[in-house]
């Protein structure tokens, strides 16, 4: 997946879940400022990858990992607080 911008607060958990569970690698390709052409290319690329993986596993693995990452986020924050 081609990633740009800030993303969600729980992005690192989300991308880690996709990689560890499904072998899906992400690549940070830009920050917040991108051209329309770049955005269109990455959007098309990601749409194709999403369709492939969802077909391969027979379900929306992206939504699944998003929901799981949101569930794990509070515990992750607590672990950071206790580490300080």
Secondary structure, 3 states (H helix, E strand, C coil): CEEECCCCCCHHHHHHHHHHHHCCCCEEEECCCCCHHHHHHHHHHHHHHHHHHHHHHCCCHHHHHHHHHHHHHHHHHHHHHHHC
